[in-house]
């Protein structure tokens, strides 16, 4: 059985690396896409993972397939399309904070009939994010897979990673970000995304709303402050790790990949019998993994191995 299957976008992060002597911005073509990042982050730690998505029939697409495979991700479910591989232009501030502009292509064309239900049935966890909910075909494919996983009792992991430029407005984003919630057993979000899902900025109140909807584990990442959680009626805050950030791109995906890795090590039903102590240890491990990612440029290239995290809860 696979530990984790992720579905959604894989793309090229054109990330600003500096400026030329003439002041022209310079960019590097890093592999990226949140669900693909999660699959790699977990695989680099030792989880068995697969990715389902679509690239163009171009050099960027071939490169992304090669990168995923080289990091141990099963790419049998990675399809190709005549549209070009999607791009995200990532500008980085002096403090390491990111801004995104997307040029969507092949990833939006993944269709439900390209989803092999066997991937879902053979996985402990199905994970997806909200970027694939912004376009018709990929939206249908993602919801189809999530429904299948929910119906068959798999843990459905959802990251409502909000990118304003991909939506016509905040109201449309709120509607679609909330639609998959009844299917999810685990939701990981940033503090800025909490009110989009719940209408509340308060961690206690917002997470209670999500728990009342049937979401078993709620995790809110708070940057260097750490991670807030709600589990079985109890809440807590696991402190973060203070590092000098170079590039925060991929930190949230690394955090989630590390968390899913730790949870799937528990068995075929990752949340069954989970104690608060186990959860807090897993969140501390995930905080450390995310912090290390922030100290290096890029998303996938910056993700740590298990050896690098020795002493971080293993």
Backbone as CSV, one residue per row, in Angstrom:
resi,resn,N_x,N_y,N_z,CA_x,CA_y,CA_z,C_x,C_y,C_z
1,UNK,0.840,-1.200,0.000,0.000,0.000,0.000,0.871,1.245,0.000
2,UNK,0.483,2.237,-0.791,1.165,3.532,-0.797,0.834,4.309,0.474
3,UNK,1.782,5.108,0.932,1.492,5.995,2.049,0.619,7.164,1.614
4,UNK,1.048,7.857,0.553,0.395,9.117,0.185,0.291,9.234,-1.328
5,UNK,-0.890,9.570,-1.818,-1.057,10.004,-3.201,-1.507,11.448,-3.189
6,UNK,-0.847,12.287,-3.971,-1.259,13.687,-4.085,-1.755,13.947,-5.501
7,UNK,-2.696,14.858,-5.616,-3.280,15.189,-6.914,-3.344,16.700,-7.061
8,UNK,-3.053,17.187,-8.264,-3.143,18.630,-8.496,-2.081,19.136,-9.434
9,UNK,-1.564,20.317,-9.129,-0.668,20.994,-10.048,0.799,20.655,-9.789
10,UNK,1.519,20.464,-10.882,2.973,20.459,-10.863,3.389,21.474,-11.919
11,UNK,4.345,22.328,-11.586,4.672,23.442,-12.472,6.094,23.908,-12.246
12,UNK,6.477,24.876,-13.034,7.791,25.490,-12.897,7.655,26.780,-12.093
13,UNK,8.405,26.856,-10.993,8.493,28.095,-10.216,9.647,28.925,-10.775
14,UNK,9.316,29.951,-11.561,10.346,30.881,-12.026,10.622,31.852,-10.882
15,UNK,11.667,31.564,-10.128,11.924,32.269,-8.874,13.057,33.266,-9.028
16,UNK,12.800,34.486,-8.585,13.814,35.532,-8.686,15.003,35.187,-7.802
17,UNK,16.190,35.227,-8.399,17.414,34.896,-7.677,18.330,36.097,-7.474
18,UNK,17.927,37.240,-8.014,18.757,38.434,-7.898,18.574,39.320,-9.109
19,UNK,19.553,40.177,-9.344,19.515,41.081,-10.495,20.887,41.100,-11.162
20,UNK,20.858,41.364,-12.450,22.121,41.488,-13.177,22.771,42.827,-12.857
21,UNK,23.972,43.044,-13.394,24.649,44.322,-13.180,23.859,45.481,-13.746
22,UNK,22.998,45.187,-14.728,22.162,46.224,-15.323,20.837,46.412,-14.568
23,UNK,20.657,45.658,-13.465,19.433,45.765,-12.683,18.284,44.915,-13.201
24,UNK,18.563,44.018,-14.154,17.521,43.145,-14.709,17.300,41.965,-13.764
25,UNK,16.044,41.692,-13.362,15.788,40.545,-12.481,16.217,39.236,-13.136
26,UNK,16.833,38.357,-12.346,17.263,37.044,-12.810,16.399,35.974,-12.145
27,UNK,16.020,34.959,-12.917,15.125,33.915,-12.412,15.718,32.536,-12.655
28,UNK,15.425,31.614,-11.736,15.788,30.202,-11.889,14.511,29.383,-12.037
29,UNK,14.555,28.334,-12.847,13.389,27.481,-13.104,13.383,26.310,-12.125
30,UNK,12.763,26.516,-10.954,12.686,25.463,-9.950,11.433,24.613,-10.166
31,UNK,11.492,23.316,-9.861,10.282,22.502,-9.892,9.380,22.872,-8.725
32,UNK,8.071,22.853,-8.957,7.155,23.240,-7.894,5.733,22.776,-8.143
33,UNK,4.802,23.412,-7.447,3.409,23.006,-7.421,3.133,22.344,-6.085
34,UNK,2.196,22.881,-5.302,2.037,22.456,-3.911,1.838,20.952,-3.725
35,UNK,0.895,20.300,-4.440,0.734,18.859,-4.207,1.974,18.052,-4.597
36,UNK,2.636,18.451,-5.675,3.883,17.782,-6.054,4.942,17.990,-4.982
37,UNK,5.009,19.197,-4.442,5.952,19.473,-3.362,5.710,18.570,-2.157
38,UNK,4.449,18.400,-1.787,4.112,17.556,-0.639,4.562,16.120,-0.884
39,UNK,4.328,15.624,-2.102,4.741,14.261,-2.429,6.251,14.098,-2.302
40,UNK,7.007,15.071,-2.793,8.466,14.993,-2.704,8.930,15.135,-1.258
41,UNK,8.359,16.089,-0.522,8.771,16.299,0.868,8.617,15.023,1.679
42,UNK,7.487,14.333,1.508,7.264,13.084,2.240,8.191,11.979,1.745
43,UNK,8.401,11.919,0.429,9.269,10.881,-0.138,10.711,11.041,0.336
44,UNK,11.191,12.275,0.431,12.567,12.503,0.867,12.778,12.081,2.321
45,UNK,11.685,11.993,3.068,11.766,11.548,4.454,11.590,10.038,4.594
46,UNK,11.129,9.392,3.505,11.005,7.940,3.545,9.633,7.384,3.260
47,UNK,8.640,8.233,2.993,7.296,7.761,2.678,7.233,7.270,1.229
48,UNK,6.328,6.334,0.952,6.050,5.937,-0.428,4.935,6.837,-0.956
49,UNK,5.205,7.541,-2.051,4.261,8.532,-2.546,4.061,8.408,-4.049
50,UNK,2.916,8.911,-4.504,2.605,8.987,-5.931,1.992,10.338,-6.208
51,UNK,2.171,10.818,-7.437,1.588,12.101,-7.838,0.734,11.908,-9.081
52,UNK,-0.453,12.524,-9.064,-1.369,12.491,-10.199,-1.581,13.923,-10.676
53,UNK,-1.267,14.192,-11.945,-1.417,15.531,-12.491,-1.132,15.543,-13.977
54,UNK,-0.797,16.729,-14.508,-0.588,16.846,-15.949,0.412,17.957,-16.244
55,UNK,1.328,17.664,-17.180,2.274,18.653,-17.681,2.106,18.783,-19.190
56,UNK,2.803,19.734,-19.761,2.841,19.858,-21.205,3.825,18.866,-21.810
57,UNK,3.718,18.695,-23.123,4.660,17.845,-23.854,5.849,18.703,-24.273
58,UNK,6.577,19.207,-23.282,7.673,20.140,-23.535,8.821,19.827,-22.588
59,UNK,9.889,20.581,-22.710,11.078,20.310,-21.895,10.817,20.537,-20.409
60,UNK,10.012,21.547,-20.085,9.677,21.762,-18.680,8.924,20.557,-18.121
61,UNK,7.993,20.024,-18.907,7.241,18.866,-18.461,8.129,17.647,-18.252
62,UNK,9.052,17.418,-19.187,9.986,16.295,-19.049,10.874,16.472,-17.815
63,UNK,11.283,17.697,-17.589,12.114,17.998,-16.417,11.364,17.709,-15.117
64,UNK,10.099,18.132,-15.037,9.320,17.899,-13.825,9.101,16.411,-13.572
65,UNK,8.797,15.669,-14.628,8.638,14.223,-14.472,9.924,13.602,-13.935
66,UNK,11.055,14.027,-14.490,12.343,13.476,-14.080,12.651,13.816,-12.619
67,UNK,12.365,15.039,-12.219,12.645,15.453,-10.842,11.807,14.650,-9.848
68,UNK,10.518,14.502,-10.132,9.660,13.738,-9.228,10.155,12.294,-9.112
69,UNK,10.454,11.684,-10.247,10.912,10.291,-10.242,12.234,10.150,-9.500
70,UNK,13.136,11.096,-9.696,14.442,11.024,-9.046,14.335,11.123,-7.528
71,UNK,13.255,11.744,-7.059,13.047,11.864,-5.615,12.157,10.749,-5.077
72,UNK,11.891,9.739,-5.890,11.175,8.575,-5.406,9.673,8.629,-5.508
73,UNK,9.127,9.623,-6.201,7.685,9.740,-6.363,7.239,8.928,-7.576
74,UNK,6.207,8.110,-7.416,5.658,7.341,-8.532,4.930,8.296,-9.477
75,UNK,5.326,8.346,-10.728,4.752,9.285,-11.694,3.918,8.580,-12.762
76,UNK,3.479,7.368,-12.462,2.626,6.661,-13.415,1.364,7.459,-13.726
77,UNK,0.869,8.199,-12.759,-0.349,8.990,-12.944,-0.114,10.409,-13.430
78,UNK,1.106,10.716,-13.866,1.406,12.039,-14.406,1.192,12.026,-15.916
79,UNK,0.146,12.703,-16.379,-0.236,12.710,-17.788,0.392,13.905,-18.507
80,UNK,0.319,13.884,-19.842,0.804,15.011,-20.638,-0.321,15.565,-21.493
81,UNK,-0.127,16.799,-21.945,-1.168,17.528,-22.652,-0.517,18.421,-23.705
82,UNK,-1.271,18.793,-24.714,-0.741,19.683,-25.749,-0.522,21.110,-25.236
83,UNK,-1.228,21.475,-24.185,-0.997,22.800,-23.596,0.372,22.839,-22.938
84,UNK,0.971,24.010,-22.829,2.297,24.096,-22.210,2.246,23.814,-20.717
85,UNK,3.372,23.426,-20.179,3.497,23.238,-18.737,3.242,24.568,-18.025
86,UNK,2.513,24.504,-16.926,2.160,25.710,-16.182,3.385,26.320,-15.507
87,UNK,3.330,27.638,-15.342,4.410,28.394,-14.716,3.867,29.243,-13.570
88,UNK,4.702,29.443,-12.568,4.423,30.410,-11.512,5.645,31.304,-11.377
89,UNK,5.457,32.589,-11.571,6.554,33.533,-11.411,6.586,33.955,-9.947
90,UNK,7.676,33.629,-9.274,7.787,33.846,-7.834,8.811,34.944,-7.573
91,UNK,8.332,36.079,-7.115,9.231,37.158,-6.720,9.445,37.072,-5.213
92,UNK,10.685,37.293,-4.774,11.035,37.132,-3.374,11.520,38.460,-2.810
93,UNK,10.935,38.866,-1.675,11.329,40.109,-1.019,12.656,39.918,-0.290
94,UNK,13.297,41.010,0.146,14.555,40.875,0.890,14.415,40.000,2.140
95,UNK,13.202,39.932,2.717,12.970,39.111,3.897,12.605,37.680,3.592
96,UNK,12.600,37.332,2.295,12.304,35.963,1.905,10.839,35.683,1.627
97,UNK,9.960,36.684,1.741,8.535,36.476,1.490,8.260,36.467,-0.010
98,UNK,7.237,35.663,-0.399,6.978,35.420,-1.813,5.739,36.166,-2.314
99,UNK,5.737,36.454,-3.623,4.526,36.869,-4.327,4.458,36.058,-5.610
100,UNK,3.218,35.668,-6.003,3.033,34.737,-7.118,2.251,35.369,-8.257
101,UNK,2.649,35.017,-9.490,1.840,35.276,-10.677,1.856,33.994,-11.501
102,UNK,0.676,33.514,-11.847,0.570,32.219,-12.512,0.286,32.371,-13.997
103,UNK,0.885,31.482,-14.781,0.556,31.304,-16.187,0.142,29.854,-16.342
104,UNK,-1.169,29.629,-16.271,-1.689,28.265,-16.212,-1.692,27.619,-17.581
105,UNK,-1.475,26.326,-17.572,-1.461,25.551,-18.806,-1.999,24.161,-18.574
106,UNK,-1.153,23.147,-18.776,-1.589,21.755,-18.800,-2.217,21.290,-17.497
107,UNK,-1.783,21.824,-16.366,-2.293,21.300,-15.086,-3.802,21.463,-14.960
108,UNK,-4.367,22.467,-15.623,-5.808,22.710,-15.509,-6.633,21.726,-16.326
109,UNK,-5.991,20.936,-17.169,-6.709,20.045,-18.090,-6.807,18.607,-17.594
110,UNK,-6.370,18.320,-16.398,-6.536,16.979,-15.839,-8.030,16.686,-15.691
111,UNK,-8.469,15.557,-16.231,-9.899,15.245,-16.250,-10.209,14.045,-15.358
112,UNK,-11.471,13.902,-14.930,-11.839,12.780,-14.060,-11.528,11.417,-14.658
113,UNK,-11.655,11.273,-15.988,-11.397,9.951,-16.578,-9.912,9.606,-16.613
114,UNK,-9.057,10.550,-16.218,-7.621,10.269,-16.105,-7.225,9.896,-14.676
115,UNK,-8.196,9.833,-13.788,-7.940,9.451,-12.407,-8.128,7.947,-12.262
116,UNK,-7.059,7.250,-11.945,-7.120,5.818,-11.690,-7.556,5.616,-10.242
117,UNK,-8.768,5.084,-10.055,-9.273,4.895,-8.709,-8.375,3.968,-7.895
118,UNK,-7.583,3.154,-8.588,-6.665,2.269,-7.886,-5.646,3.017,-7.053
119,UNK,-5.220,4.202,-7.542,-4.281,5.001,-6.758,-4.893,5.389,-5.428
120,UNK,-6.154,5.787,-5.475,-6.850,6.184,-4.253,-7.016,4.979,-3.326
121,UNK,-7.461,3.867,-3.893,-7.762,2.689,-3.086,-6.515,2.085,-2.450
122,UNK,-5.351,2.295,-3.060,-4.117,1.705,-2.550,-3.326,2.662,-1.658
123,UNK,-3.905,3.791,-1.316,-3.189,4.814,-0.545,-3.797,5.003,0.833
124,UNK,-2.944,5.244,1.812,-3.429,5.578,3.146,-4.019,6.988,3.176
125,UNK,-3.417,7.885,2.375,-3.811,9.298,2.367,-3.954,9.782,0.936
126,UNK,-5.020,10.534,0.682,-5.127,11.310,-0.557,-5.032,12.776,-0.179
127,UNK,-4.093,13.477,-0.812,-3.905,14.899,-0.506,-4.127,15.751,-1.739
128,UNK,-4.756,16.912,-1.540,-4.913,17.882,-2.620,-4.949,19.283,-2.032
129,UNK,-4.795,20.279,-2.919,-4.873,21.678,-2.522,-5.927,22.403,-3.329
130,UNK,-6.046,23.688,-3.087,-7.138,24.449,-3.707,-6.779,25.032,-5.066
131,UNK,-5.503,25.025,-5.453,-5.147,25.583,-6.758,-5.825,24.801,-7.875
132,UNK,-5.943,23.490,-7.712,-6.597,22.687,-8.754,-8.106,22.857,-8.753
133,UNK,-8.647,23.624,-7.799,-10.088,23.908,-7.786,-10.430,25.177,-8.554
134,UNK,-9.424,25.825,-9.130,-9.669,27.110,-9.790,-10.056,26.970,-11.252
135,UNK,-9.972,25.760,-11.818,-10.293,25.570,-13.232,-11.186,24.344,-13.391
136,UNK,-12.040,24.358,-14.431,-13.097,23.380,-14.591,-12.674,21.936,-14.595
137,UNK,-11.771,21.534,-15.502,-11.411,20.134,-15.632,-10.670,19.625,-14.400
138,UNK,-9.641,20.345,-13.972,-8.882,19.892,-12.807,-9.738,19.944,-11.547
139,UNK,-10.658,20.889,-11.494,-11.590,20.971,-10.367,-12.419,19.693,-10.275
140,UNK,-12.960,19.254,-11.390,-13.781,18.047,-11.410,-12.966,16.814,-11.054
141,UNK,-11.741,16.735,-11.585,-10.889,15.585,-11.311,-10.520,15.516,-9.831
142,UNK,-10.213,16.656,-9.245,-9.810,16.692,-7.842,-10.959,16.284,-6.922
143,UNK,-12.135,16.848,-7.153,-13.293,16.508,-6.331,-13.660,15.037,-6.510
144,UNK,-13.554,14.534,-7.739,-13.833,13.121,-8.003,-12.930,12.226,-7.146
145,UNK,-11.628,12.525,-7.136,-10.688,11.717,-6.363,-10.948,11.839,-4.867
146,UNK,-11.231,13.053,-4.399,-11.483,13.251,-2.973,-12.739,12.519,-2.522
147,UNK,-13.772,12.520,-3.346,-14.997,11.793,-3.007,-14.749,10.299,-2.925
148,UNK,-13.956,9.785,-3.867,-13.627,8.370,-3.857,-12.874,8.007,-2.576
149,UNK,-11.902,8.827,-2.209,-11.119,8.549,-1.008,-12.000,8.614,0.241
150,UNK,-12.855,9.606,0.308,-13.747,9.759,1.455,-14.692,8.567,1.559
151,UNK,-15.227,8.149,0.433,-16.181,7.038,0.399,-15.540,5.737,0.853
152,UNK,-14.279,5.539,0.537,-13.595,4.287,0.866,-12.848,4.354,2.194
153,UNK,-13.049,5.415,2.958,-12.500,5.507,4.292,-11.043,5.905,4.384
154,UNK,-10.495,6.474,3.326,-9.115,6.951,3.361,-9.045,8.306,4.061
155,UNK,-7.869,8.631,4.570,-7.674,9.961,5.131,-7.518,10.956,3.987
156,UNK,-8.399,11.934,3.925,-8.325,12.982,2.907,-7.687,14.208,3.543
157,UNK,-6.567,14.635,2.980,-5.820,15.795,3.452,-6.025,16.942,2.476
158,UNK,-6.339,18.130,3.014,-6.689,19.278,2.173,-5.933,20.506,2.646
159,UNK,-5.308,21.183,1.689,-4.597,22.435,1.961,-5.241,23.545,1.138
160,UNK,-6.042,24.399,1.745,-6.684,25.494,1.005,-5.719,26.645,0.766
161,UNK,-4.665,26.385,-0.004,-3.619,27.386,-0.229,-4.137,28.480,-1.163
162,UNK,-4.498,29.592,-0.582,-5.179,30.690,-1.272,-4.190,31.523,-2.072
163,UNK,-4.440,31.628,-3.381,-3.664,32.476,-4.276,-4.642,33.453,-4.927
164,UNK,-4.713,34.700,-4.453,-5.744,35.640,-4.914,-5.796,35.820,-6.424
165,UNK,-4.652,35.782,-7.103,-4.628,36.052,-8.538,-5.322,34.960,-9.350
166,UNK,-5.605,33.817,-8.740,-6.247,32.724,-9.461,-7.774,32.750,-9.375
167,UNK,-8.302,33.702,-8.613,-9.747,33.776,-8.428,-10.267,35.124,-8.920
168,UNK,-11.524,35.142,-9.333,-12.135,36.390,-9.794,-12.423,37.343,-8.640
169,UNK,-12.497,36.824,-7.449,-12.714,37.656,-6.277,-12.697,36.811,-5.018
170,UNK,-12.695,37.481,-3.878,-12.621,36.783,-2.597,-13.846,35.897,-2.353
171,UNK,-15.025,36.362,-2.767,-16.240,35.572,-2.539,-16.217,34.259,-3.304
172,UNK,-15.755,34.287,-4.568,-15.645,33.050,-5.336,-14.651,32.104,-4.674
173,UNK,-13.533,32.658,-4.207,-12.533,31.827,-3.546,-13.104,31.182,-2.291
174,UNK,-13.809,31.948,-1.481,-14.379,31.410,-0.251,-15.346,30.272,-0.548
175,UNK,-16.163,30.436,-1.593,-17.132,29.398,-1.947,-16.434,28.090,-2.287
176,UNK,-15.425,28.166,-3.166,-14.789,26.946,-3.633,-13.820,26.364,-2.614
177,UNK,-13.203,27.204,-1.807,-12.324,26.682,-0.769,-13.112,25.901,0.286
178,UNK,-14.367,26.264,0.475,-15.183,25.593,1.483,-15.845,24.310,0.977
179,UNK,-16.035,24.182,-0.333,-16.764,23.028,-0.879,-16.152,21.684,-0.496
180,UNK,-14.826,21.506,-0.535,-14.270,20.176,-0.214,-14.235,19.850,1.272
181,UNK,-14.549,20.786,2.149,-14.369,20.561,3.583,-15.087,19.313,4.102
182,UNK,-16.317,19.024,3.665,-16.979,17.813,4.188,-16.274,16.508,3.830
183,UNK,-15.377,16.555,2.853,-14.654,15.357,2.435,-13.359,15.154,3.203
184,UNK,-12.891,16.176,3.892,-11.549,16.170,4.479,-11.546,15.660,5.913
185,UNK,-10.509,14.901,6.250,-10.281,14.491,7.626,-9.189,15.320,8.283
186,UNK,-8.308,15.899,7.459,-7.219,16.747,7.928,-7.181,17.988,7.048
187,UNK,-7.175,19.151,7.671,-7.045,20.405,6.930,-5.882,21.183,7.525
188,UNK,-4.935,21.546,6.666,-3.806,22.384,7.056,-3.925,23.702,6.328
189,UNK,-3.846,24.814,7.044,-3.984,26.130,6.422,-3.077,27.125,7.135
190,UNK,-2.883,28.279,6.507,-2.195,29.378,7.167,-3.222,30.180,7.968
191,UNK,-2.742,31.040,8.841,-3.649,31.849,9.642,-4.483,32.778,8.768
192,UNK,-3.904,33.240,7.644,-4.621,34.127,6.736,-5.763,33.401,6.021
193,UNK,-5.668,32.087,5.902,-6.692,31.314,5.197,-7.838,30.887,6.102
194,UNK,-7.628,30.929,7.420,-8.669,30.497,8.355,-9.991,31.245,8.168
195,UNK,-10.008,32.581,8.056,-11.295,33.262,7.872,-11.963,32.975,6.537
196,UNK,-11.192,32.585,5.524,-11.794,32.221,4.253,-12.631,30.953,4.379
197,UNK,-12.256,30.088,5.298,-12.968,28.832,5.495,-14.074,28.940,6.537
198,UNK,-13.873,29.816,7.525,-14.766,29.820,8.684,-15.461,31.145,8.958
199,UNK,-14.955,32.240,8.359,-15.492,33.559,8.674,-14.952,34.130,9.962
200,UNK,-14.027,33.414,10.616,-13.461,33.873,11.876,-11.947,33.899,11.800
201,UNK,-11.358,34.956,12.354,-9.905,35.051,12.430,-9.354,34.438,13.710
202,UNK,-10.237,34.125,14.647,-9.823,33.585,15.936,-9.489,32.099,15.804
203,UNK,-8.309,31.712,16.269,-7.870,30.332,16.113,-8.789,29.346,16.823
204,UNK,-9.165,29.666,18.046,-10.034,28.772,18.802,-11.404,28.653,18.141
205,UNK,-11.999,29.788,17.817,-13.339,29.784,17.242,-13.333,29.176,15.843
206,UNK,-12.386,29.590,15.012,-12.335,29.078,13.647,-12.109,27.583,13.595
207,UNK,-11.183,27.093,14.416,-10.917,25.657,14.411,-12.096,24.869,14.971
208,UNK,-12.836,25.468,15.909,-14.028,24.808,16.439,-15.088,24.641,15.361
209,UNK,-15.237,25.667,14.522,-16.188,25.589,13.410,-15.831,24.430,12.491
210,UNK,-14.546,24.286,12.194,-14.113,23.209,11.312,-14.304,21.839,11.965
211,UNK,-14.014,21.749,13.250,-14.225,20.482,13.941,-15.705,20.113,13.961
212,UNK,-16.564,21.100,14.153,-18.005,20.851,14.154,-18.495,20.364,12.791
213,UNK,-17.758,20.690,11.730,-18.107,20.223,10.388,-17.660,18.780,10.144
214,UNK,-16.933,18.205,11.096,-16.493,16.826,10.967,-15.034,16.648,10.630
215,UNK,-14.272,17.746,10.549,-12.840,17.641,10.254,-12.123,17.217,11.531
216,UNK,-11.434,16.096,11.462,-10.882,15.492,12.662,-9.647,16.214,13.180
217,UNK,-8.754,16.605,12.277,-7.524,17.273,12.676,-7.394,18.587,11.919
218,UNK,-7.326,19.678,12.661,-7.170,21.020,12.091,-5.792,21.538,12.499
219,UNK,-5.014,21.982,11.508,-3.687,22.532,11.773,-3.579,23.889,11.093
220,UNK,-3.162,24.898,11.853,-2.975,26.247,11.321,-1.506,26.619,11.505
221,UNK,-0.812,26.852,10.392,0.593,27.232,10.479,0.709,28.732,10.723
222,UNK,1.643,29.097,11.595,1.794,30.485,12.038,3.189,31.023,11.767
223,UNK,3.836,30.515,10.721,5.183,30.977,10.401,6.158,30.587,11.498
224,UNK,7.030,31.515,11.875,8.048,31.179,12.873,7.466,31.013,14.274
225,UNK,6.175,31.334,14.454,5.528,31.117,15.753,5.180,29.651,15.974
226,UNK,5.124,28.868,14.887,4.857,27.450,15.043,3.552,27.018,14.418
227,UNK,2.896,26.040,15.032,1.679,25.465,14.477,0.639,25.277,15.573
228,UNK,-0.572,25.768,15.308,-1.716,25.590,16.189,-2.485,24.360,15.720
229,UNK,-3.038,23.603,16.651,-3.812,22.427,16.256,-5.088,22.303,17.079
230,UNK,-6.064,21.639,16.500,-7.244,21.181,17.229,-7.428,19.711,16.919
231,UNK,-7.478,18.920,17.975,-7.604,17.468,17.830,-8.474,16.931,18.962
232,UNK,-9.592,16.341,18.590,-10.509,15.716,19.541,-10.894,16.672,20.667
233,UNK,-11.250,17.896,20.279,-11.726,18.887,21.234,-10.642,19.634,21.988
234,UNK,-9.401,19.295,21.761,-8.297,19.930,22.467,-7.474,20.759,21.501
235,UNK,-6.968,21.898,21.963,-6.130,22.753,21.123,-4.764,22.950,21.772
236,UNK,-3.814,23.338,20.959,-2.482,23.600,21.468,-1.645,24.324,20.435
237,UNK,-0.495,24.799,20.859,0.455,25.487,19.981,1.826,24.856,20.155
238,UNK,2.368,24.361,19.053,3.717,23.789,19.063,4.659,24.854,18.510
239,UNK,5.610,25.343,19.312,6.461,26.458,18.890,7.270,26.151,17.642
240,UNK,7.549,27.204,16.867,8.340,27.064,15.666,9.829,27.154,15.951
241,UNK,10.593,27.215,14.873,12.048,27.266,14.956,12.504,28.571,14.308
242,UNK,13.301,29.331,15.011,13.769,30.630,14.511,14.992,30.421,13.617
243,UNK,14.851,30.768,12.330,15.966,30.668,11.389,16.025,31.951,10.565
244,UNK,17.133,32.155,9.912,17.261,33.279,8.992,16.753,32.825,7.624
245,UNK,15.575,33.318,7.246,14.924,32.847,6.027,15.597,33.409,4.785
246,UNK,15.862,32.528,3.835,16.364,32.901,2.521,15.223,32.895,1.504
247,UNK,14.354,31.890,1.606,13.248,31.720,0.666,12.203,30.842,1.349
248,UNK,11.006,31.381,1.576,9.957,30.611,2.255,9.146,29.751,1.295
249,UNK,9.464,29.786,0.002,8.727,28.996,-0.973,8.869,27.501,-0.655
250,UNK,7.737,26.813,-0.520,7.745,25.386,-0.242,7.751,25.032,1.228
251,UNK,7.828,26.025,2.115,7.900,25.718,3.547,6.621,25.048,4.036
252,UNK,5.477,25.582,3.628,4.213,24.983,4.051,4.026,23.586,3.504
253,UNK,4.483,23.358,2.274,4.375,22.029,1.670,5.316,21.044,2.365
254,UNK,6.502,21.522,2.722,7.422,20.679,3.475,6.816,20.310,4.820
255,UNK,6.230,21.290,5.497,5.571,21.042,6.780,4.525,19.939,6.647
256,UNK,3.671,20.065,5.632,2.589,19.094,5.470,3.124,17.728,5.046
257,UNK,4.111,17.713,4.146,4.712,16.445,3.759,5.318,15.728,4.953
258,UNK,5.980,16.485,5.818,6.585,15.897,7.017,5.514,15.388,7.972
259,UNK,4.428,16.146,8.111,3.348,15.721,9.002,2.691,14.437,8.490
260,UNK,2.404,14.386,7.192,1.793,13.183,6.631,2.733,11.992,6.730
261,UNK,4.019,12.236,6.541,5.014,11.169,6.713,4.918,10.587,8.112
262,UNK,4.917,11.448,9.127,4.863,10.962,10.505,3.554,10.242,10.788
263,UNK,2.458,10.747,10.272,1.156,10.121,10.527,1.050,8.754,9.854
264,UNK,1.534,8.648,8.614,1.396,7.375,7.903,2.305,6.291,8.473
265,UNK,3.301,6.683,9.208,4.133,5.682,9.880,3.348,4.924,10.945
266,UNK,2.207,5.447,11.362,1.423,4.834,12.429,0.617,3.643,11.931
267,UNK,0.424,3.503,10.602,-0.356,2.390,10.093,-1.295,2.815,8.982
268,UNK,-2.187,1.914,8.600,-3.076,2.164,7.468,-4.130,3.221,7.769
269,UNK,-4.450,3.432,9.032,-5.412,4.470,9.440,-4.658,5.495,10.269
270,UNK,-4.088,6.512,9.623,-3.102,7.387,10.279,-3.584,8.137,11.518
271,UNK,-4.887,8.403,11.626,-5.372,9.180,12.765,-5.943,8.322,13.884
272,UNK,-6.128,7.041,13.652,-6.738,6.198,14.669,-5.814,6.052,15.885
273,UNK,-6.358,6.372,17.055,-5.605,6.226,18.290,-4.509,7.250,18.489
274,UNK,-4.488,8.278,17.676,-3.448,9.306,17.778,-3.561,10.039,19.110
275,UNK,-2.477,10.072,19.866,-2.466,10.792,21.133,-1.985,12.228,20.928
276,UNK,-2.281,13.085,21.884,-1.820,14.473,21.817,-0.296,14.521,21.805
277,UNK,0.338,13.668,22.586,1.797,13.632,22.627,2.375,13.262,21.264
278,UNK,1.804,12.256,20.613,2.260,11.867,19.280,2.078,13.014,18.297
279,UNK,0.920,13.666,18.365,0.635,14.770,17.443,1.620,15.913,17.638
280,UNK,1.883,16.282,18.880,2.795,17.394,19.130,4.217,17.062,18.702
281,UNK,4.618,15.812,18.866,5.939,15.401,18.372,6.000,15.505,16.853
282,UNK,4.914,15.095,16.184,4.870,15.167,14.723,4.890,16.613,14.247
283,UNK,4.190,17.482,14.939,4.159,18.894,14.550,5.510,19.558,14.801
284,UNK,6.185,19.187,15.872,7.528,19.723,16.116,8.476,19.290,15.007
285,UNK,8.413,18.029,14.632,9.219,17.515,13.525,8.925,18.293,12.243
286,UNK,7.653,18.550,11.984,7.238,19.263,10.767,7.700,20.716,10.795
287,UNK,7.636,21.354,11.964,8.143,22.723,12.099,9.627,22.789,11.764
288,UNK,10.377,21.814,12.223,11.814,21.791,11.977,12.118,21.578,10.491
289,UNK,11.338,20.705,9.870,11.532,20.467,8.440,11.248,21.734,7.636
290,UNK,10.155,22.422,7.966,9.806,23.654,7.258,10.854,24.738,7.475
291,UNK,11.348,24.847,8.698,12.350,25.872,8.997,13.622,25.646,8.190
292,UNK,14.051,24.400,8.082,15.258,24.110,7.312,15.058,24.449,5.840
293,UNK,13.867,24.188,5.314,13.566,24.537,3.927,13.725,26.033,3.685
294,UNK,13.346,26.842,4.669,13.411,28.301,4.517,14.831,28.837,4.425
295,UNK,15.794,28.034,4.820,17.181,28.510,4.808,17.862,28.305,3.473
296,UNK,17.127,27.724,2.484,17.713,27.419,1.185,16.756,27.847,0.081
297,UNK,17.263,28.173,-1.095,16.393,28.644,-2.176,15.635,27.511,-2.852
298,UNK,14.490,27.875,-3.445,13.682,26.905,-4.162,12.770,26.156,-3.219
299,UNK,11.903,25.298,-3.779,11.004,24.499,-2.964,11.544,23.076,-2.849
300,UNK,11.394,22.278,-3.908,11.856,20.892,-3.874,13.354,20.776,-3.571
301,UNK,14.226,21.576,-4.195,15.657,21.429,-3.878,15.993,21.734,-2.423
302,UNK,15.151,22.514,-1.745,15.448,22.922,-0.372,14.916,21.963,0.674
303,UNK,14.096,21.005,0.274,13.444,20.117,1.242,14.451,19.168,1.879
304,UNK,14.353,18.960,3.191,15.355,18.154,3.890,15.123,16.653,3.764
305,UNK,16.180,15.908,3.965,16.121,14.458,4.092,15.977,14.102,5.568
306,UNK,15.673,12.837,5.821,15.535,12.390,7.204,16.853,12.526,7.951
307,UNK,17.954,12.279,7.257,19.268,12.394,7.899,19.530,13.817,8.378
308,UNK,19.093,14.788,7.586,19.302,16.178,7.978,18.470,16.575,9.196
309,UNK,17.392,15.845,9.419,16.507,16.156,10.536,16.751,15.242,11.723
310,UNK,17.866,14.530,11.726,18.160,13.657,12.862,18.214,14.498,14.131
311,UNK,17.571,13.990,15.157,17.488,14.749,16.389,16.285,15.646,16.442
312,UNK,15.429,15.624,15.365,14.251,16.495,15.343,12.984,15.690,15.631
313,UNK,13.078,14.719,16.496,11.892,13.977,16.885,11.882,12.563,16.389
314,UNK,12.919,12.149,15.664,12.962,10.764,15.187,13.562,9.860,16.262
